[in-house]
Amino acid sequence: MPQLSLPEYEGVTPGNLGCPGCGANLAMRYLLKGLGKRVILSIPACCWAVIPGYFPNTALKPPVIYTAFETTGASIAGLRAALDIRGISDMTIVGFAGDGGTADIGLQSLSGAAERGTDAIYVMYDNEAYMNTGIQRSSSTPRKAWTTTTPGGKCGLWKREAKKNMMQIMIAHRIPYAASVSVGYPEDFIQKVQQAKREKGLRFIHALSPCPPGWRHDSSKTIEIAKLAVETHIFPLFEVRHGRYSITEKGKGLPVEEYLRRQGRFSHLTNEDIEEIQEIVDRNWEILKKTARVMVEEIY
Amino acid sequence: MKKVLSGNHAAAYAVRFSRAQVIPIYPITPQTCIVEQLSRFVANDVFDARIIDVESEHSAMAACISASVVGARTFTATSSQGLSLMHELLIWASGARLPIVMAEVSRAMAPPWNVWTDHLDVIAERDTGWIQLFCENNQEVFDTIIMLYKLCEMEEVMLPAMAIMDAFILSHTLEPVSMPDQQLVDAFLPSYAPDIAIQQEIPMVYGSVVKPDQYMEFRYKIDQAMRSAAKKIPEIEEDFKRRFGRSYGGLVEGYRCEDADVILIANGSAVSTARYVVNSLRDQGKKVGVCKIRAFRPFPANNLVELIGNAAAVGVLDRSYSFGHGGAIFSELRGAAYGRTGSPKIKDYISGLGGRDITPEVLKKIFEDLLVGSKKDTEIAWVGLVGEPLIKNIGGDE
């Protein structure tokens, strides 16, 4: 018998409404493989409010409560309080929200949930724009990317600002566990989900989830691009347990061009643009490595 | 047992007697004393509930919604800007058919900043699918909250509700409030055990996407539930009266309306003042009455039309205004009365906005205005504007 490296359990059924090559679909699948049964999902407005399908069908095996766009943090708090008072302690509560629902409109309620130590896992599946509404810029869209609201045009107005650093925002809340994962690394993804499950309090998982229609790449390239994001150090995989940093995938440090040139949303980039991005990525990688060298103990 | 309590503390005691289980809280004047009192109850171990110190009223209602889906009895309290911030989730709560009960201390909206009573905050939420009951005094606040849990959790209702009290006039004024034995409340209001609550064994999706071929039916069912609530409110009150000896007239209550030539329609704390004025005018031989609107949603159209059927003139005291049109109770009453034979002339009196006192003298002038009858066909008057006649008619043939 060949040994599977991933749990066999499937919490997502085939035949859902996800686009071909959807990274977010894989993110949910790996999440549920890592958590197993006894899960309640809270999902705000996002692609995953549509992917499970129309009433009365669902492609998700756990129970799901849909919640308003900006309320995931508050929803998981309400779920936990109600389960507590009803004496149910063996359910894992998961907020599963996109980058807009997390880094923009939902940041307040997430911050509240983190500050209060709400006992739940919060997954931000990051496709780097408002993809469910059709590729509008979010604060998690990377610098210089095309979206329908950063269309370039005659004035060259692509996204001007840096991607919001959600990992650092969440780490600053001194939560017990924060981890970045990529759908290109399922074993790492699932191990981190399982680690998150072992912790108490608010745990945060930042899941890079390529979006073929939004990133303008072929649906067969999702995994390749999800891997290149890590190999180029654009999206490093690391975790912070009680303040202790670990970089879990060192990556080869490939040129960022390898990642950028495979996506239509970056097709307008000049060589100077790419050099500028390379400098920023190198600097951020150095900062992360230095931080990881210093933050070697569990301090809270 | 009687306690001397503010409206806010009466609300907090009612929540404790109702054994609410999950209470997300956020402060806002003049509601804050409710959530402070509930926090003290829990801190002193006399009340077993989970308080969640959320970071906004929006999150308070969101947390109520998710907790209610799990089958917990939930409560929160708010006022004014806080209620408006909740707007999106008020519609969510009724759409999800959750029996959340909330105390709402009616307060003016900014700008300009004003923390005193005014009904615009409540009226602006009339289309959210919430049952809205106005309270006249602190005992009614206490009793209404307990009755609302009973009502909202009925299978044929399953809607959220707000018990509304006027800022400061009730929220911060001390009155004697009768407290029943806990066992009697428990007998009246058993613990919440919904048929459908989130569980692992039968995974369900709560609030998924429906297409145009299904959406209308969900809305229709909310209206059916609201209509059931209109029937159940008087029934529950009858039951409550048998057990506790108090009642408040169901949806509407007429006071000396039977033979009245002139009836004033009011809600909230102004009703008490109006009762006093009616008594003194009756002593002078004037046939006047007051009709208290307890339920604004469901709107008691038929009860109201029946009550005012024999009057020559009806005044409506509106503590809010829909700009460009008129007061909300006035508009709805006139709509209800339209086309009924012999329906009286109805005039709107906009009064007491932003906490301006509605004194007996003011109400006396309104009754006199109604008794005299206007030669001109004015339908709306602003009452007590500085530098204007006490009753300033607008619109009509002015």
Interface residues (C-beta under 8 A of the other chain):
Chain A: K37 R38 V39 I40 S42 A49 V50 P52 G53 Y54 F55 P56 T58 L60 K61 P62 P63 V64 I65 Y66 T67 A68 E70 T71 G73 A74 S75 I76 A77 G78 L79 A81 A82 L83 D84 I85 R86 M91 Q108 S109 S111 G112 E115 R116
Chain B: Q21 V22 P24 D48 A49 R50 I52 D53 V54 E55 S56 H58 S59 A60 A62 A63 C64 I65 S66 A67 S68 V69 V70 G71 A72 T74 E88 L89 W92 I198 Q199 Q200 P203 M204 V205 Y206 G207 S208 V209 V210 K211 Q214
